[in-house]
């Protein structure tokens, strides 16, 4: 189950914009790592920032309310059809301090962390950790939602991140955008991790965090993936289940397979079509299997004559 942004902000789904702002203000101040030294505070602060980033934006909130985190981050279909376009999935920029500063603006509730000249004492980047002692920030993990077609063919994804970059003076920092390029390989599976080393926030006494993208699979309208295999459910009428038929299956690469079903199809029956699944990650020239299950559609009604024919055929 995806994240509940409302629960993160300790709100119900009926919360209004003013409630969302009030909740973020209260919880962000309470859980800011400068104030809360508990080990979990930094992660809680990030969760609050992401929840506010989504719920304070009417478009993101609308998608989240209707489709949940999976629809928000994986994208949703704009229309249904052969070449269904999807919205671009949401990716949190990973910088909770940016959300915090944009929310409070110039009225910074942590004035004690600034010098009289207005320069920042860079606590978040090691300013109070001790001179000469460097410590790497914990990895920043982000979901990367991909369609089965993306994982079948392979593709290139470009993702924009915002991060703090040290200025030439070595003391102050600036938030800058950067494009990270991910070359998705055919056959990658859900859970595959792509690491960009030291692409997190820079600071004078820290080693920037690694940014890790974790592959998540979008829901597909025709197939479900299990390991390297593809699962397909075909609906066939009872008559064809009993006497046999041919089932047409449109593959991920748009070929039309004509699969003959010569057996009697029952509730536990399935058919394996070798080599029509997903590419194997270690050898994309080989593929898993297509496994077909069947949804037998019973007739809504039968005429007396047809009932008699069935009695003679099945009970004789």
matplotlib code that plots the C-alpha trace (Angstrom):
import matplotlib.pyplot as plt

x = [0.0, 1.3, 2.1, -0.8, 0.2, -2.8, -1.7, 1.9, 0.4, -2.0, -5.0, -8.1, -9.0, -11.5, -8.7, -8.8, -5.9, -5.7, -5.6, -2.8, -0.7, -1.4, -0.4, 2.8, 3.8, 3.3, 4.9, 7.8, 8.9, 8.5, 10.5, 13.1, 16.5, 17.9, 15.4, 14.7, 17.8, 16.1, 17.5, 14.2, 13.6, 15.4, 13.4, 10.2, 11.1, 11.5, 8.1, 6.4, 8.0, 6.9, 3.4, 3.0, 4.6, 1.8, -1.2, -0.5, -0.6, -4.2, -3.1, -0.9, -3.5, -6.3, -4.4, -3.3, -6.9, -8.2, -5.4, -3.2, 0.6, 0.9, -1.0, 0.7, 4.2, 3.6, 1.5, -2.1, -3.6, -5.0, -7.2, -7.7, -6.6, -3.9, -1.3, -2.4, -0.5, 0.4, 1.0, 4.5, 5.0, 5.7, 9.2, 9.8, 13.0, 14.3, 15.1, 13.0, 14.9, 13.7, 10.1, 10.7, 12.3, 9.7, 6.9, 8.3, 9.9, 11.8, 10.2, 12.6, 11.7, 15.3, 17.0, 19.5, 21.0, 22.0, 24.8, 24.3, 25.3, 22.6, 25.0, 23.8, 25.5, 25.3, 24.2, 22.4, 25.7, 28.0, 28.5, 28.3, 29.8, 33.3, 36.0, 37.8, 35.3, 33.4, 30.3, 28.2, 24.5, 22.2, 21.1, 18.0, 15.7, 13.1, 10.6, 11.0, 7.7, 8.1, 5.7, 6.1, 6.9, 9.8, 11.1, 10.5, 12.4, 14.6, 14.6, 16.2, 14.7, 15.8, 15.0, 15.5, 16.7, 17.3, 20.2, 22.4, 25.8, 28.6, 29.6, 33.1, 33.7, 33.3, 30.9, 27.5, 25.5, 22.9, 20.1, 20.6, 18.8, 20.5, 19.4, 20.1, 20.0, 18.9, 19.4, 16.8, 17.9, 15.5, 14.3, 14.9, 12.7, 10.7, 13.1, 16.1, 18.2, 20.1, 22.6, 24.0, 26.9, 27.3, 24.6, 22.9, 23.3, 26.9, 28.3, 31.6, 32.0, 29.9, 30.1, 27.0, 24.4, 23.9, 20.6, 19.0, 16.1, 14.1, 12.2, 8.4, 6.2, 3.1, -0.1, -0.6, -4.0, -3.3, -0.5, 0.8, 4.4, 5.7, 9.5, 10.3, 6.9, 3.8, 0.4, -2.6, -6.3, -8.5, -12.3, -13.9, -17.6, -18.5, -19.1, -15.5, -14.2, -15.7, -15.0, -11.8, -11.0, -8.2, -7.4, -5.7, -3.2, -1.6, 2.0, 4.0, 5.8, 2.5, 2.5, -0.8, -0.5, -3.1, -3.0, -5.0, -6.8, -7.6, -8.1, -11.3, -10.8, -11.7, -11.2, -7.7, -6.5, -3.7, -1.6, 2.1, 3.4, 7.2, 9.4, 6.7, 7.4, 9.9, 13.5, 16.0, 18.1, 21.4, 20.5, 17.8, 17.8, 16.0, 12.6, 10.4, 7.0, 3.5, 1.1, -2.5, -5.4, -9.0, -12.2, -15.1, -18.1, -21.4, -24.5, -27.0, -29.9, -30.6, -33.6, -35.4, -34.1, -30.5, -30.9, -32.1, -29.1, -26.8, -28.5, -28.0, -24.4, -23.3, -25.4, -25.4]
y = [0.0, 3.5, 6.3, 8.1, 11.7, 12.8, 10.5, 11.9, 15.3, 13.9, 14.9, 13.3, 13.3, 16.1, 18.5, 21.9, 23.9, 25.9, 22.7, 21.4, 24.5, 24.6, 21.0, 21.3, 24.4, 22.7, 19.4, 20.8, 23.0, 20.1, 17.6, 19.9, 18.2, 21.5, 21.2, 17.5, 15.4, 12.0, 9.6, 9.4, 13.2, 13.7, 11.0, 12.3, 15.8, 14.5, 12.7, 15.9, 17.9, 15.4, 15.2, 19.0, 19.2, 17.0, 18.1, 21.8, 21.5, 21.2, 19.1, 16.6, 16.4, 15.7, 12.8, 11.5, 11.6, 9.7, 7.3, 7.1, 7.2, 4.6, 6.8, 9.9, 8.5, 6.1, 8.3, 7.8, 7.2, 10.2, 8.1, 4.5, 2.9, 1.2, 3.8, 5.1, 8.2, 8.5, 11.6, 12.1, 10.5, 12.7, 12.5, 14.4, 16.5, 15.1, 18.4, 19.0, 22.2, 23.7, 23.0, 24.4, 27.6, 28.2, 27.7, 30.1, 32.6, 35.4, 34.9, 32.1, 30.6, 29.4, 32.8, 31.4, 29.4, 32.5, 35.0, 38.7, 39.2, 36.9, 34.1, 30.6, 28.5, 25.3, 22.9, 20.6, 20.2, 19.6, 23.1, 21.9, 18.5, 19.5, 20.8, 18.2, 15.5, 14.4, 12.2, 11.0, 11.8, 8.7, 7.7, 9.4, 6.7, 7.5, 5.3, 5.0, 3.9, 2.1, 0.5, -3.1, -1.8, 0.3, -2.9, -5.0, -2.9, -0.8, 3.0, 6.1, 8.2, 11.7, 12.9, 16.4, 16.8, 19.9, 19.9, 22.2, 23.0, 24.8, 28.2, 29.0, 30.6, 27.2, 28.5, 29.4, 27.1, 27.5, 25.2, 24.1, 21.7, 18.7, 16.1, 12.5, 10.0, 6.4, 3.8, 1.2, -2.3, -4.8, -7.3, -5.1, -6.2, -4.4, -3.6, -3.0, -0.2, 2.5, 4.4, 7.9, 8.3, 11.6, 13.5, 14.7, 18.1, 19.4, 20.9, 21.9, 19.0, 16.2, 13.7, 14.2, 11.4, 8.8, 9.1, 5.7, 5.1, 1.9, 0.4, 0.0, -1.5, 0.4, -1.6, -2.9, -3.2, -6.7, -8.4, -9.1, -9.9, -12.7, -13.0, -13.3, -14.6, -12.7, -13.6, -13.2, -13.9, -14.6, -14.5, -17.3, -18.5, -21.8, -23.4, -22.7, -23.8, -27.2, -27.7, -25.7, -22.4, -20.0, -17.1, -13.9, -12.2, -8.9, -9.0, -6.1, -5.7, -5.5, -8.9, -10.8, -14.4, -17.0, -19.5, -22.8, -24.2, -27.8, -29.0, -28.7, -25.6, -25.9, -23.6, -24.7, -25.0, -22.9, -22.9, -22.0, -20.3, -20.6, -17.6, -15.0, -13.4, -10.7, -10.6, -12.2, -9.5, -11.5, -12.4, -10.3, -12.5, -15.1, -14.6, -16.1, -17.6, -16.3, -18.1, -18.0, -18.4, -18.4, -16.7, -18.9, -16.8, -18.7, -17.8, -15.6, -17.8, -20.9, -21.7, -25.0, -26.5, -25.7, -27.1, -30.3, -30.5, -30.0, -32.7, -35.1, -34.1, -34.0, -36.5, -39.3]
z = [0.0, -0.9, 1.5, 3.2, 2.9, 5.0, 7.8, 7.6, 8.3, 10.9, 8.8, 7.5, 3.8, 4.3, 5.2, 3.4, 2.2, 5.4, 7.4, 5.3, 5.8, 9.5, 9.9, 8.0, 9.9, 13.2, 12.4, 10.3, 13.2, 15.7, 13.6, 12.0, 12.6, 14.0, 16.8, 17.1, 17.6, 17.5, 14.9, 13.1, 12.9, 9.5, 7.8, 9.3, 8.2, 4.6, 4.7, 5.9, 3.1, 0.4, 1.8, 1.8, -1.7, -3.0, -1.0, -1.4, -5.2, -6.5, -9.5, -7.6, -4.8, -7.3, -8.9, -5.5, -4.1, -7.0, -7.9, -4.8, -4.6, -7.5, -9.9, -8.7, -9.1, -11.9, -14.1, -15.1, -18.6, -20.3, -22.5, -23.3, -26.6, -28.4, -27.8, -24.4, -23.3, -19.6, -17.5, -16.3, -12.9, -9.9, -8.3, -5.1, -5.5, -2.2, -0.6, 2.5, 3.4, 0.1, 0.9, 4.4, 3.2, 0.5, 3.0, 5.7, 3.2, 4.8, 8.1, 9.2, 12.5, 13.0, 13.0, 15.5, 12.7, 10.8, 11.5, 12.0, 8.4, 7.2, 6.1, 6.8, 9.4, 7.4, 10.0, 7.6, 5.7, 8.6, 10.0, 13.6, 13.1, 13.8, 11.5, 9.3, 10.2, 7.1, 7.2, 4.3, 4.4, 4.3, 0.8, -0.8, -2.2, -4.9, -6.8, -10.6, -12.1, -15.5, -17.8, -18.9, -22.4, -20.9, -19.2, -22.3, -24.8, -22.5, -22.6, -21.4, -18.6, -17.7, -14.2, -12.9, -9.3, -7.2, -4.8, -2.9, -4.5, -2.7, -4.0, -4.9, -1.5, 0.1, 2.7, 1.2, -1.1, -3.9, -5.0, -8.6, -10.9, -12.5, -15.0, -14.2, -17.0, -16.4, -19.2, -18.4, -19.6, -21.1, -18.4, -15.4, -12.5, -9.8, -7.0, -9.3, -7.7, -9.7, -7.7, -8.5, -6.1, -4.2, -6.1, -3.0, -1.3, -1.0, 2.2, 3.7, 6.1, 4.5, 1.7, -0.5, -0.2, -2.9, -4.8, -5.4, -7.8, -7.2, -10.1, -9.7, -12.3, -13.5, -13.7, -17.3, -18.9, -20.4, -18.5, -15.0, -14.5, -12.4, -12.4, -16.1, -17.1, -18.2, -17.0, -19.3, -18.5, -21.6, -21.4, -23.4, -23.5, -22.0, -25.4, -26.6, -23.2, -23.9, -27.6, -28.1, -29.8, -30.8, -28.6, -30.0, -27.7, -28.6, -27.2, -25.7, -29.0, -30.9, -32.5, -32.7, -31.4, -32.4, -29.6, -30.2, -27.2, -27.9, -24.3, -22.3, -20.2, -16.6, -13.6, -12.9, -16.5, -17.8, -21.0, -21.2, -24.4, -24.3, -25.0, -25.1, -21.7, -20.5, -21.6, -19.2, -17.6, -18.0, -21.7, -23.2, -26.4, -24.3, -22.8, -20.1, -20.9, -21.4, -19.0, -20.0, -17.5, -18.5, -17.4, -18.5, -19.3, -18.7, -20.8, -19.1, -20.3, -22.4, -24.5, -23.7, -27.0, -26.1, -22.6, -24.2, -26.5, -23.6, -21.6, -24.5, -25.1, -21.5, -19.7, -22.2]

ax = plt.figure().add_subplot(projection="3d")
ax.plot(x, y, z, "-o")
ax.set_aspect("equal")
plt.show()
